[in-house]
Amino acid sequence: MRGQLRLSNWPLALSLFLILSGLFWLCLPRPLFDDPYSTVLLDRYGELLGARIADDGQWRFPPVDSLPEKYKKAAILYEDRFFYYHPGVNPLSLLRALLHNLKKGEIVSGGSTLTMQVIRLARKGKARTIPEKIIEIVMATRLELTGSKEEILCLYASHAPFGGNVVGIDAASWRYYGRPPEQLSWAETATLAVLPNAPSLIHPGKNRSLLIQKRNLLLEKLERKGLLDSLDCELAKLEALPDKPFPLPSYTPHLMDRVYTQYRGSRVHSSLDASLQQRVSLIIEEHHKQLKHNNIHNACCLVLDTRTGEVMAYVGNTHNPYRPEFGGDVDIINAPRSTGSILKPVLYCMMLEEGEILPGTLIPDIPTQYTGYSPKNFTLTYDGAVPARRALARSLNIPAVRMLQTHGFERFYYQLEELGIHTLRYPASHYGLSLILGGAEGSLWEITGVYASMGRVLDRYNQSGQYLSDDIHPPVYAYHDKPIKQVNECSANNIHSFSAASLWLTFQSLLDVNRPYSQAGWKSFSSSGKIAWKTGTSFGFRDGWAIGTSPAFTIGVWVGNADGEGRPGLTGIAVAAPILFDIFNTLPQSNWFQSPVNELYPVAICNKSGHLPGPFCPSIDTIYVPARGRASAPCPYHRIIHLSPDGMYRVNSDCRAISGMRHESWFVLPPAQEWYYRAKNPDYRILPQIHPDCKPMDDIEFMEMIYPRHSARIYVPREMDGSMGEIILEAAHRHPSSLIYWHLNETFIGTTRYIHKLGITPKKGNYLLTLVDENGYTLVHRFEIIDL
């Protein structure tokens, strides 16, 4: 009977064992600690850049995965010298604590191991009773089964209280000593090792004598263990305790705000360099001291590693203490601002890539009007026609708008989005041609990222002969946010909106941008590095931009007022460029981009127009262009002109035998372009007049309307007294001394000579404008006056 009873009970015993084993295995919560953590930002070398307090008001840094050897030895010696030998519970310590408590008549010692202390910290404030102690023993034993000794020690160091609202070794080290635990002395390490033993009783702010006594006792133990020699021990005892807690570093408060939003409660290892961050911040503040005298109160800067896109310095704004109205808390690096001219190099590069222009292609630079839009150059002057590369280097607005019209603003809008410009909140039609002159919004973060991507594509191709799909990407500051290179599309053929060839030609053009006065003559000094750079100024002098790139670094600078207030002299060249070059001067120089010889093709070009040569171009040069540049348009300006033997008149077969003609290639611009071009180019030759005995038989235009354009619809604002306003009609003639007769709706309205401008006060309606010069050349033009 007894044997049968024992046999019948074994399934019950097994079930009970399995249940208890399961409860034992599941007794640890996952995760063990559910505390909120501080948000911590570190630089690329592990130096603390800033931190935000945890949601419960504690300075509790996220758990560490390693500890300094000094702290490990001090903490184990002080708290649990048999830590590496017991399974989570030390029976001898428990027995000693029991006897000690019985002798004192109260609980004065718990006999807890470090593992048991981890459990008690995780369970938060449970009563120190025998049942709770048993639970701690069970859970500590379970923790030892799956956690290594190093992991358990890290859990203890990360969650131990260090007095006040300081929790964990990292937070304590920074709050009490202003540096990381790895840099602490033996005395400082020993102080932190004894603090968790009674954090509410002793901390650096009170009971200092008791704290020093406990620290020194630990130092003596370390000496007896041979971890310190006698001299080091005595010197360590002489070290003073810290006074009030140190404020945590705040090298990049605006990036810290961004990290707090995106990675709240995490330890973020960033790509920033704390030393460079401080240098850049100092440069910004030095310039801010001067700028604020002109009521310019804000500036920001972004420094990137061109090859990786990693952020090396991030200054989101200037420091404006006690003046909240200046918006110093705004992170302007991410704020959409009017881009001014800063996107012109992108358009130039894309048009080179498509073969729409060559570097020397002449672009019209004359008064230009579109429906509701009339761009102006910054200097309010015109060159008539200017090579594309010079238009870019001089940041001329009218050529840029005309280039965008040729390229297509819808197409350019789409390409900007592909490059990572996501601040375009409206459709392309909303911006129109103003897209290239600051009519759209862009952030320093995205635009600097575009410049860096352009440099990265060129440098990567020069290094490997290949294009990678992830070469175009926004800046990254957190290491785990880097593009995933394993899934890159890799190709020897171009997979981007621009090739290495068009990028190299663009950067060569940007080398010619005039540097600020402080950089005058930079080409004469071997210490001056090459930088492809561009400025931008928004309408109303509200935003000043400067962005420069080299193979090693890309730097973006913005200067202005956060509230959008414009200021006289707030231009990119005056306020942002000096900051840009001051920062570049603090960085190591790098070699310039190599020429991508495999992507550049030699072509002959017309030396005068910059186009591929036409049949009548007299002077030919050879340059290197992208592949599609070989199919660019031929020169439209050179043509054969038939002259009298003395070259004084143009003639034709109507009045002169072919044998009596002189034939010459002539560079002929349209009349409006010629009018402005000849003022800047004294060597420009004006076409001779037609011989009086000859009738005009060629298609050369002698007159061109400058304003208004053909079929224009014009709104004329009224004057202050309510009367109709005046518009100025303007024309260009190849021979300005010619007399022009003006007729409006077949009614004679006046004559002009030399300066061909005429003012009228039209009413609403359609108009036919007819111009006739003294030689009988006629120009007919239509326009409409509208009333809003």
Secondary structure, DSSP 4 states (H G I P E B T S, - for coil): -HHHHHHHHHHHHHHHHHHHHHHHHT-S-SSS------EEEE-TTS-EEEEE--TTS-EEPPPPS---HHHHHHHHHHH-TTTTTSSS--HHHHHHHHHHHHHHTS-------HHHHHHHHHH-S----HHHHHHHHHHHHHHHHHS-HHHHHHHHHHH-B-STTEESHHHHHHHHHSS-GGG--HHHHHHHHHGGGSTTT-BTTB-HHHHHHHHHHHHHHHHHTTSS-HHHHHHHHHSPPP-SPPPPP-S-HHHHHHHHHHSTT-EEEBS--HHHHHHHHHHHHHHHHHHGGGT--EEEEEEEETTT-BEEEEE-S---TT-GGG-TTS-GGGS-EE-TTTTHHHHHHHHHHHTS--TT-EEEES---BTTB----TTS---EEEEHHHHHHTT-HHHHHHHHHHH-HHHHHHHHHHHT-----S-HHHHGGGGGGTSSEE-HHHHHHHHHHHHHHHHHHHHHS-EEGGGS---B-BGGGS--GGG--EESS--SSS-HHHHHHHHHHHTTSPPPGGGTTGGG-TTPPP-EEEEEE-TTS-EEEEEEE-SSEEEEEEEE-TT----TT--IIIIIHHHHHHHHHTSPP-PPPPP-GGG-EEEEEETTT-SBP-TT---EEEEEE-GGGGGPPBPSSEEEEEE-TTSSSB--TTTS-GGG-EEEEEE---HHHHHHHHHH-TTPPPPPPBPTTS---S----EEEEESPTTEEEE-PBPTTS-B--EEEEEEESSTTS-EEEEETTEEEEEESSS-EEEE-PPSEEEEEEEEETT--EEEEEEEEE--
